[in-house]
Amino acid sequence: MTIKVGDRLPTTTLVKVTPEGPEQVSTADYFAGRRVALFAVPGAFTPTCSAQHLPGFIAQADALKAKGIDEIACISVNDAFVMKAWGQTNAADDITMLADGNADFAKAIDLTLDGTKFGMGTRSQRYAMLVKDGVVEQLFVEAPGEFKVSSAEHLLDNL
């Protein structure tokens, strides 16, 4: 069943990109005790993700934090090294890059998409969610092929 507002995030393991290298982190620990703006992209370095989605959150980082967001995180079904390179290429210093390399988190919240016709396998749907102490406070899932409700601007408008 797809995650919804009011649900607690399932416990899975993600890989957080840090200056010291990849660090495994459980979702229970990562989201505990704070308010996180989490946005998911189908793939690092892909067109919409690189041209609009990530840049929007970079540009709006200060505004989101001014509205009570403790951390902004980007998650994708990529490995930590790709996420690190993508973050560095885009100067995403205010965004925590999270790798869901095996799509365990995407599967656990039932927000996957089948990218096999593009040679991408199982990926995450595009969405933005606001998580407070591990519980989904807001969730905006894009329709296939769209980029509207998961933008930083849309999330800001709904805070």
matplotlib code that plots the C-alpha trace (Angstrom):
import matplotlib.pyplot as plt

x = [0.0, 1.3, 2.5, 0.1, -0.1, -0.1, 1.9, 5.2, 8.0, 9.1, 12.6, 15.0, 18.7, 19.8, 23.3, 24.0, 26.6, 29.1, 32.5, 34.1, 32.4, 29.2, 27.5, 24.7, 21.8, 18.5, 15.4, 14.3, 17.4, 17.7, 14.2, 13.9, 13.3, 13.3, 11.4, 12.8, 11.8, 12.5, 12.2, 12.7, 13.9, 13.9, 17.6, 20.6, 21.8, 18.5, 17.0, 14.1, 15.9, 19.0, 17.4, 14.5, 14.0, 17.4, 18.1, 14.7, 15.5, 19.0, 17.5, 14.8, 16.9, 17.0, 13.3, 12.4, 14.6, 13.1, 9.7, 10.9, 12.6, 15.6, 17.0, 16.4, 17.2, 17.2, 16.7, 17.2, 17.7, 21.4, 24.5, 26.1, 29.0, 26.6, 24.7, 27.9, 29.0, 25.6, 25.5, 29.0, 28.2, 25.2, 26.8, 24.0, 25.8, 22.5, 21.0, 21.7, 22.0, 20.6, 21.2, 18.5, 20.6, 18.4, 15.1, 14.4, 12.9, 11.0, 9.5, 8.7, 6.7, 5.2, 6.4, 8.3, 8.2, 9.2, 12.0, 12.9, 11.9, 14.5, 17.1, 16.8, 15.1, 13.1, 13.2, 11.5, 8.5, 9.0, 7.6, 8.2, 7.2, 7.5, 8.4, 8.2, 9.8, 9.5, 5.8, 4.6, 3.1, 2.6, 3.0, 3.0, 3.4, 3.7, 1.6, 3.7, 5.9, 4.9, 6.9, 4.5, 3.6, 7.0, 8.8, 10.4, 8.1, 5.0, 6.2, 6.9, 3.4, 2.0, 4.0]
y = [0.0, 3.4, 5.6, 8.5, 11.5, 10.4, 7.2, 6.5, 5.9, 2.3, 1.4, 0.8, 1.5, 4.4, 5.5, 9.1, 11.0, 12.7, 14.4, 11.4, 9.0, 6.9, 6.3, 3.8, 5.3, 3.8, 5.8, 5.6, 7.3, 9.8, 11.2, 11.1, 14.3, 16.7, 18.1, 17.0, 18.1, 15.0, 15.0, 12.0, 11.9, 9.0, 9.4, 11.7, 13.5, 12.9, 15.9, 17.1, 16.1, 18.1, 21.1, 21.7, 19.5, 19.7, 23.3, 24.4, 22.9, 24.5, 27.9, 27.6, 26.1, 29.2, 29.9, 26.3, 26.5, 29.8, 27.9, 25.4, 22.8, 21.3, 19.5, 19.1, 15.7, 14.3, 10.6, 8.6, 4.9, 5.5, 4.6, 7.0, 7.8, 9.0, 11.0, 12.6, 13.5, 14.9, 17.0, 18.3, 19.1, 21.1, 22.8, 21.2, 22.0, 22.6, 19.3, 15.9, 13.4, 10.0, 6.8, 4.2, 2.0, -1.1, 0.8, -0.6, 2.6, 3.3, -0.2, 0.0, 3.2, 1.8, 4.7, 2.9, 3.3, 0.9, 2.5, -0.7, 0.7, 3.4, 0.9, 2.2, -0.7, 0.0, 3.6, 6.0, 8.0, 11.8, 13.2, 15.6, 14.9, 16.7, 14.3, 15.3, 12.9, 10.0, 10.7, 11.9, 15.4, 16.2, 14.2, 15.4, 12.6, 13.6, 12.1, 10.2, 12.5, 15.6, 18.1, 20.3, 19.3, 18.0, 21.2, 23.3, 26.1, 23.9, 22.6, 26.2, 27.2, 24.4, 25.1]
z = [0.0, -1.0, 1.9, 2.8, 5.0, 8.7, 8.1, 9.8, 7.3, 7.1, 8.4, 5.6, 5.1, 2.9, 2.1, 3.0, 1.1, 3.4, 2.9, 4.6, 2.2, 2.1, 5.4, 5.9, 7.9, 8.9, 8.0, 11.6, 12.8, 9.9, 10.2, 14.0, 15.9, 13.0, 10.1, 6.7, 3.2, 1.1, -2.6, -4.9, -8.4, -10.9, -11.6, -11.0, -14.1, -15.9, -17.8, -15.6, -12.4, -13.3, -15.0, -12.6, -9.6, -7.8, -8.8, -7.5, -4.0, -4.1, -4.9, -2.3, 0.5, 2.6, 2.2, 3.2, 6.3, 7.2, 7.3, 9.8, 7.7, 9.5, 6.5, 2.8, 1.3, -2.2, -2.7, -5.9, -6.9, -7.7, -5.8, -3.3, -5.7, -8.4, -5.9, -4.6, -8.1, -9.0, -5.8, -6.4, -10.1, -9.0, -5.9, -3.8, -0.5, 1.3, 0.2, 1.8, -1.0, -0.1, -2.2, -2.4, -4.6, -4.5, -4.4, -1.0, 0.3, -2.9, -2.7, 1.0, 0.5, -2.8, -4.9, -7.6, -11.4, -14.1, -16.1, -18.0, -21.4, -20.8, -19.6, -16.0, -14.2, -11.1, -10.0, -7.6, -8.7, -8.6, -5.3, -2.5, 1.1, 4.4, 7.2, 10.8, 13.3, 10.9, 10.1, 6.7, 7.2, 3.5, 0.3, -3.3, -6.0, -9.6, -12.3, -14.9, -17.0, -15.0, -12.9, -10.9, -7.4, -6.3, -6.9, -4.1, -4.9, -4.5, -1.2, 0.0, -1.0, 1.1, 4.3]

ax = plt.figure().add_subplot(projection="3d")
ax.plot(x, y, z, "-o")
ax.set_aspect("equal")
plt.show()
